[in-house]
Amino acid sequence: MSSKRGSIMNFNRSNSAVNSDIRSNAGNRSSSQSTRQTKRLANALPLTFIFSLVGVLVVYYQFNLANLQSSPMVIEVGVESNESQEEGGTSGGFQPVAPIERSPEIISIADRMESQYVSESIDAQQALTAIQIKTAYHLEKTQSVLVLMIESLMIRKDYAKALALLELINEADRIKLNQDFYYAKCLSKEREKSTAITAYQNILARDPNHQPATINLGLLLQSEDRLAEAKALYLEAIEYTAGSRKAKVFAGLGDVELKQGFPIAAIDYYQRSIEYRPTSALTWRKLVRAKVAAKRPAAEIITSFERASSLAPNNGRLFNDYADYLFQQMQFKQAVNILRKSVSLSREAFEQRLHLLATYLELRRPINAKKQIGYFRKYMLFDHHSEWAQAAEQYMAKNYRESIDTLRATLKKGRNNNFAYFLLGRAYRQLGLPKNAAVYLEKVSEDDSFFNLAQFHLAQVYTEAKESQKAMPVLKALLARIPDNHSIAYEVADLAYDQRNFPVAWSTIDLAIAAAPQEKKYRLLKSRIAWRTDRQAESIQLLQDLLAQNPRYKRALYRLADYQEKYEQPKEALETFNKLLEVSREYSDTLYRVARLQVANNQPELVTRLLQEYLEGKNNDIRARLLYAINFCDASLINDCDKQLELVLKLAPDNEEALELRQKYFPQQATQSQEEIAGAEI
């Protein structure tokens, strides 16, 4: 502690400069000087007076707020940078024992002394000496000037200079002047935490219900990891705090619980804090962090993020948190706007720019991705970021080999290479080298923001490499990390279906549908799983429900018609296939399937027209060509039948059905063909 701490009664009258000032101040002032001073006081409101008035209003407001009954209330939205600071009150409602004079004379002296003190013209001790001279060593007036200066400096948040003045006042006088709270707060702000804790504890020893001191002491104890003491203090404070201060107490308890690893308890305290201060953006942000730690559903967390961001629309750190969460959850469509907001609030938000670039790549929006590379270069932090930008440009230009070479040159031990690993994996995958891609995707650190996305690509790479047995564990682990991501749940279900692991496929497709019921392909896969697990009627019903909402969904129309035909519902199948033809006559083999069904309806001319149209586009389809031949044979169009059979046997010489037809309708040709084959064998 500074050696200057002591009583303001310790005057040095022997100093010659002081004596000179005393004689000057004791002399008679001319009438012109008095007139000028009067005019100055009349025409100008000193800065210190304004600060003093604000200080009085703040104390008055806090006194009334502290005495409100303990009930939920709505207050003005606070900015996070202010909310996170300590309490600024002084006495919690008690007036100073020693009177503070606020006359124009005292205010004028305080104003002049503060100007010189703040401008570094004089230091704290010199300011005290000058004040003593100007007040003719009047103790109460000297104290009043000091208090006004301290109040003004506290409003300015110039805690170092306020502390220097407070150190000139001994402890007993600080208590009488009600400056002990300011003293403790300045110590805290100047990082003298141990001394500040003792100072706040002394205040509470004299006034156990001092709400500002309670809150600030709790914050200090938290910062020093004295969590048990902070928790005990907060729990006691619930009984005597009210309004916004009770909200801060509950928030403090939430902080303690979260830091101790109890996010569910923290959530409860934060929610109780919000009851008393529903527009606190900071508390909403803390609530979000607790929910993330507790692994609450993504929809719930996103709702809380939305509430917090609506209360603090220009809070860069909040939007960074929100953007990072959506990116790591792989909610790319939602992440775009939040990431753009994040980088607009902080143009140096480099990691968020990386996330935005990767997000545009995932959404297949190359123009936006290229634009981000330009910003990437502009706001890069290190030299190798320029090389990353070059590699990204090469990747976007489909120069994957060049991109790989550039990225590999940036790899360095001890450096965060995770983005480079990720982009290397993508580049190798684009080259059709899944094993090389896997090598780099596996290197992305688990604690990095790109880990989840890298794992998703790794599972796809394993699948492309025909190593689905490796892909499934990766996808399952990823789904456990982000269980609300419907894209991952769908990938797990699809892979499980291919592996005939139908229980896993069924359970995970339900997760995907619950998270995104509007996704058509998810419901289509469920119908396929139901069909393969002998739930044919349910499968058909699922498809009918899907088509009721999406009547032109081609894949569902084809699948339903196919299942209806297999389920021995030819009339319904034909009706569904015809609906598909209204949507698209080129989809899959629909024309052939309709022609096959129309054979049973004895419609040879219609069958001929359908097959002719179909074979114009797919002339190598053996099934359709064979049906075409059969239709001609049944209609006694022997030449056309013979021609089509020849075409079938050219495509598939060993086709048994075609050989049987030839034997039936053209036995001489069939015998000749057999003799030719026998001769060739000899």
N, C-alpha and C positions, 0 to 999 in steps of 0.2 A: 504494500500500500504506500501511496505517496507520502513523503515527509511533510507535505504541505497541510495535511489534515490537522486541524486544530480549531480553536475558537476564533471567531471573528473579533473577539475582544482583545486579541494580542496585537496591539498597535505598536508601530515603531515611530515614536514621535521625534526621535533624535535625528532622523534623516533630514538632511538639509533641504532636499528637494521638496519633501513633504511640508516642512515649515514654510518654505516659500509659497507653496500652494495655499497653506492655511492663511498666511498674511494676505494673499491675493483674494481669497474668498471672503476673509473677514472685513476687507475694506469696503468703503461705501461705493456702490455702483452708480454710475451716472444715470440720469433720467432717460437718456437716449437708449442706453443698454436695456433698461427696464421695458421701454416701449417696444424695442425689437423683440425681446423675449415674449412679451405679451402677444405681439402679432404672430410670432411663430406658433405659439400654443393655440391661438385662435384659428389660424388658417390651416393647420396641418394636424392630422390625427396620427400620432407616432405609431410606428410599427409594433412596438412593444405593447401599446394599449390594445391594439387589435388582437394580438396573440393572447393577452391577458383575458380579454373578453371571451375569446373562444375557449380558453382554458376553464373559465368559470362556467360557461354553458355546458361543456363536456362533463365537468364534475356534477353539475346539477342534474343533467340527463342520466348519468350513471347512478346517482343516488336514487332517483325516482324509479329507474328501471330495476334496480336491485331490490326495491321494496314492493314490486308487483307480486301478486299472488302467483304461486307456481302453477302456470297453466300454459298450454300451447299458444304461440303467437306468431304473427307474420311480421317480418322486418324487412328493411330494404336489402336488396341483393348486395352482398359484399364481394369485393375483388379478392382473389385468392392471396395476393401478396400482402394485403392488409389483414385478412382473417388469420393467417398463419403467424402473425406477430403476437407478442405478449399483450396482456391487458394494459391499458394506458391510464387507468384511474389512479387516484391518489389515496383517498382516505376511506373509501367505502361508505361515505356519508358523514364522517366526523369532521368537525371544523378544527383548524389549528388552534393550539392553546395560545400561542403568541399572536397578537394582532398583526395583520399585513396591511400596510397603508398603500392605497392606490390613488393618491392625489395626483393632480397634474404635474406637480414638482417632482414627485418620485418617479412617475412614468417617464418624464422628460430625461431625468438622469439615467434611468435604466435604458432608455432608447439609445442615448449617446454612447453609454458604456458598452452596450451590446454591439453596436456598429463597429466600435474600435476593436472589441474582443474578437468578433467574428472575422474581421478583416486581418487579424494577426498583428495589428498595431501594438497591442498590449497582450500580456499573458494573464492568467487567472490572478496571480498575486498582485500584479500591477493594477488590475481592474479593481481588486478589493481596496487597495491603497487609495486609488482615485475616488472610489465611492465614499470611503471614510472621510476624505477631505471635503468632498462636495456636500456631505451630510453633516459636516462639523462634528464628526465622531459620535453622532447620535445613533445609539445601538439599534433601536427599533427601525429607524429610517434605513440604516445600512442593511439590515436584514431584509427589509421590504424590497429594496432595490435588487438584492441578490435573488430573492424568490421570484420576482418578476422576470429577471433575466433567465433563470433556470426554467421557468414555465415556458417562456418563449423558445428557448433552445430545445426543450422536449417536443414542442409542437413542430419545430424544424427537423426533429430527429437527429440533432447534432449531439449525440450522447457523450462523445469524448469531451467536448467543451463543457457540457452540463456537469459531467462527473468531476471535472477539475474544480468547478465552483463549489460543488457539494462537498468535496474533500476539504474545503476551507472552513466548513462548519462542523463543529464537534457533534457527536452522536446525540447528546442531550438536546442541543439546539435543533438538530434535524428533526427530532421527534416533536418538539414544541411547535416548530414551523410546518409540521406535516410534510416534510420532505424525505422521510425515511423510505417511502415507496419508490420515489424517483431515484433515490440513491441505489436501492436494490436493483431497479430496472436497468440503470446505467451500467452497473457492474456486470449484469447479465449480457447486455449488448456489447460490452467491451471484453467479453469472454473471460471475465473473472468469475467463473461459475461457482466455484466452491464458496467464495466470499458472498456471492449473491444469494446462494441457498441459505447461508447462515443469516443474512439480512432479512430475507423473507420469513424465515422461521422466527426471528425476533419479533417481526411485525405480528405474526399469528399468535405468538405468546402473549402479546399485549391485547390483541383483538382477534380472537379465534374465528370470528365470522367475516373477516376481511376477504371479500370475494375476489377482487383483482389479485391480491397476494396469493390466495389459494391457487388460482388458475396458473399464474406465472411460476409458482413454486413447482406445481405439478409438471409443467412443461420442462422446467430445468431438470427435475428428477428423471423424467423420461430421457432427456438428452444425455444424461449420465448413466443410463441403463439401471437406474435404481427403481425398477419397475414395481416392486412390491410396495415401496414407500409411496410411490405416486398413486398406485391403486388405492391404498388405504386412505390417502388424503382425499382423493376424488369421491370415494364412497361416503366419507363424512360430509363432504361438501354438498352432496345431493340434498341434504336436509335443510341447508340454509341458503342455497342459491336459487335464483329465479330467472325466468325469461331467457335471454340469450346466454347468460352465464351458466345457467343450468344446462343449456344445449352444449356449451363448451366442455362442461364437466363430463357429460355423457360421451362426447366425442373423445375426450382424453382417455376415458375408460376403454373405448373402442380401440384407441391407439395401443394401449397397454396390452389388451387381449390379443390383438393382431400380432404385435411384436413377440408375444410369448407363444405364438403358434396356435391360437384358438380363434380361427376366423368366424366360426358360427356365433360365438359369444360376442365378437366384435361387431358382427352384423346387427345383432340385437341392440347394442349400445348406440351404434350409429343411427339406427332407425328411431330410437327414442330421442336422440339429439335432433333429428330432422323434425320430430313432432313440435319441438319448441322453436326451431329455426328452419322452416321448410325451404327457404330460398338460399341456403348456404351451399354454394357451388363446391367449396372445399370438402364439406362433409359428404356430399353426394359422391365426390371423387374417391374419398376414403372408403365409402360404402362399396363402390365398384371394386376397389382393390381387394376388399374383404371377400366379396362374392367370387372374384376370380380365384382367390386362394382357397375358398371353400368348394370350388368347382361347381358352382351353381349353373343352371341351364343358360346357354348363350343368349336366348331370347330375353331372359330376366336381366342379364348383365348389360345387354345392349340397351334395354329400356332405361336402366339407371344411367348409362353413359349419355343417352339422349337428354335425360333430365338435367344432368350436370352441364352438358354443353349448351343447353338452352339458357341456363343461368349465367354461364361465363363464355359467351360466344367468341371472345378474343383471347382465351387462355391457351397459349401455345402448348404448354406442358400437358394440359388435359387432352387436347386433340392429338398430341403425340401418343399418349397412352391409348386413346380410343383407336387410332389408326393401327398401332402395333397389335392391339388385341384382335381386330378384325383380320389383319394380315396373317397372324399366327393361327387364327381359326379358319383360315383359307376361305373367308367370306368375301371374295374378291369384288363382286358387284357392289356390295355395300361399302367396301373399303375404298373404292375409287374417290368418291366425293369427300370422305373424311381425310384421306391422304392429301388430296388437293388443298383442303382447308388447312391442314397441318403445315404444309410447306409454304402456304401463303402467309401464315402467321409468323413463321420462322424460316427465312430463305436459306439459313445455314443448317436446316434439319436434314443432314446428309443421309442418315439411315432411312428416313422416311422417303427420300427421293429414290433410294435403291428399291424400297418396297413398292413404290409407285411404278417404277420401271418393270419390276418383276410382275406386278399385277396386270399391267397392260399386255405383257407377254402371255400370261395365262388366259387373258380374255381375248387374245388374238386381235389386238388393236395396234397394228404396227406403226401407224402414223403418230398416234399418241406416244408410243414407246420411243420413237425417234426424237420427238420433241423433248422428252425428258432427258435424253442423252445430252442435248444442248445445255439444259439447266445443270445437268450433272457436271459437265466441264466447268461451268461458270462458278459453281459453289463447292468445288472439290476441296478437300482438306489436306490431302497428301499427294505426292508426286505420282504414286502408283494408281491413284484414282483416275488420272488422265489415261493411263493404259487400260484400265477397266472400261472407260468410256469408248476407247478405240476398239476394244474387243467386242463391246456391245454393238457398235456400229457395224463391225464386220459380221457379227452374228445376224443382225437385221438384214444385211445385204446377202445373206446365205453363203457367205465366205467362211464356212465353218472351220476349215483347216487353218486359215489365217487367224481366226478368232482363238482357236486352241493354242496356237503358237504364242500369241500375245498374252493370253492368260497364264500360260505355264511360266512365262518369263517373269511374271509378277509374284509368283509364289516364293515365300520367304519364311524361314523358321522364326517363330515369335511374333509374326504378323497375323492379323485377322484375315485369313484367306477364304472364309466361308462363302462369300459371294462368288469369288473366283471358282471355287469347287463346284458351286451350284451351276454356274453358267458353263463350265467345262462339261459337266454331266449332260446338260441340255444339248451342247454342241455335238458331243459324241453320239448322242441318241439320234440327232438329225442325220448324222452320217451313217446310221444303221449299224453302229458298233455298240450294242447294249452292254457288253462286258466291260468295255473301257468306260462307258458312262457310269456303270455301277461303282467302279473303283473310286471315282471322284465324289459321287453322290454320298457314298458311305463315309466320306471324310468330313462332311459338314457336322459341326459340333452340336451335341444335343441341347446345349444351353443357348444356341444361337437362334435368332429370329427366323432364319431360313431353314431350320431343321425340319419342321413339319412338311414344308413344300418339297424339300429334297427327298424326304422319305416317300412322299406320294409318287414322285417321279421314279424313285428307286423301285417301288413295287411294279410300276408299269414297265420299267426296263426289264425286270425279272420275267414278267409275263411275256414280253417280246422275245426274250432269250429262251423261251420254252422252259422256264424254271419257276413254274407257278407254286411249287412247294416252298420256294423262298419268298415269293410275293405275299402269300397269305399271312405269315407271322408279322411281316412289316405292316400290312394293312390293318391287322387286328390291333397291333400296338398303337398305331396311329389313331385308330378309332377310339381306343381307350383314352388317349390324350385329348382328343377333341370329339367327344361322343355326339355332339349336336351337328356335326358336319355331314349333311346328307349325301354329298358327292362321294365321300369316303365310304359311308355305309352302303351306297349303291355299288361301288367297286368291289367291296367285300362280298356282297350278295351275288354279284355277277360272276366273280371268280369261284365262289363256293358252288354256284350252279354248274359251272363248267367242270368242276372237280366232283360233281355229284354229291356234294356235302349239303344236302337239302335242308337239314335242320338249321344250320348256320345261315344258309341262303334265305330261309323264310324269316328268321328272327331279325336279320339285318336289313332286309328289304322293308320290313315293317318300320324300323327306325328311320329309314330314308323317307318313306311316305309320310310318316308323322311329322317330320321336319319340313318336308316340301311336298304337300299333297297335290300341288299343281303340276309337278313334273310327270309328264305322260309316260316316259320310258320306265320310270320306277314302277308304275302300276302295270305296265305291260310285262315287265319281268316277273312281277308277282303272279300274274296269270300263267306264265310259262312254268313257274315253280309249282303252282297248284296243279297244273296238268301232269307234270312229271311225278307228282306224289299222289296220283290216283284220286284227285279231287276235280274231276272233269266238269261236273256241273258248276262248281264254284268258279272254276277257271273261266267258263263261258260267261257266267254272270259278271265277273270282274271286268271282262272285256266289254260287255254290253253297257255296264255302268260308265266305263271310260268313254265309250263312243257316244253316250247320251250327252256328255259334256264337250266332246271333240268329234263330231260326226264325220269329219273329213280326214281323220288321222289314219293314213294309209297303212302303216304297220299294224295297227290294231284291227282294221278292217280285214286285212289279209289273214292275220292270226285267228280271228274269230271264224272266218269262213273255213279255214283249214281245220280248226277244231270241230266245227259243226259237221263237216264232211266225215271226219274220223269218228265222230260220236253218232254217226248214222242219222244225220239230219240233213239229207241232200237238198231238200226244198229250201231250208233256211240258209244252207251254205251257198246255194245258187243266188238267192236273194242278196246275200251279203257281198258276194263276188261282183254282182252287177252294180251294187252301190260303189264298190271300189273302181269299177270301170268308168263310172260317171266322174270320179275324181281324177283318175289317170289310167289310160289304156296301156301304158308302157310299164306299169309297176310289176316287177318280178315276172312270174309266169301266169299272171291272172287270166289272160286270154286262153291259154292252154287249159287251165283248171276249169274255166267256164265251158269250154268245148267238151271236155271230158264228162262233165255233168250233163251236158245237153245230149250226149249220145244215148243216155238212158231215156230221154224224153222223145227219142225218134225224130230228131231234127237234123238230118244229114246235111242239108244245104247250109243251115246256120253253122254247123260244126265246121264245114269246109271253109266258109268265109272267115270264121274266127281263127282257124289254124293257118290259113293263108296269110292273114294279117300278122299273126304272131311270128311265123317263120320268115317273114320279110325282114324282121329285125334280129331274129335268133335262128338262123338257118341250120345251125349245128346241134340243135336240141333234138336228141335221138328219140325221146319219148313223144314229142309232138310230131316228129316226122313219121314215126311208126303209127301213131293214131291217125295221121293223115292218110297213110297207106290203107289202114284197116277200113277207114270210112269210104275210100274209093272202092275197095274190094266188096264191101257190103252193098254198095250201090251198083255193083257190076260194072264199074268203070275200070276194066281190067288193065288197060294200057297205063292209065294214071297210077293205078295201084302198083304195077310192075316198076314204073319209074321211081316211085317213092321208096319201094323196097330196095332197089339198087342203091339209092342214096344212103339209106340206113346202113346197108351192108358195107358200103365204102367207109362210113364213119366207124362202124363196129362190126367187123366181119364175123365175129362169133356170137352175135346177138341171137339168142335161141328163139325168141318170139318171131323175129323176122325170118329166120330159117324155116320155122314151122309154117308161117304164112306162105312162103315160097313153095314149100312142099305141098301145101294144100291147094294153092291156086295155080302154080306153075311147076308141076311135078317133073316135066321134061328138063326144064332149066335147072331144077334142083339136082336131078341125077347127073346132068352134064357137069355141074359145078363140083359134085362129089368125085366124079371120075378125074377131073382136072387136078383136084387136090391129091387124089391117090397117085396119079402119074407124077406129080411134082415130088411126092415122097419117095417114089422108086428112083 
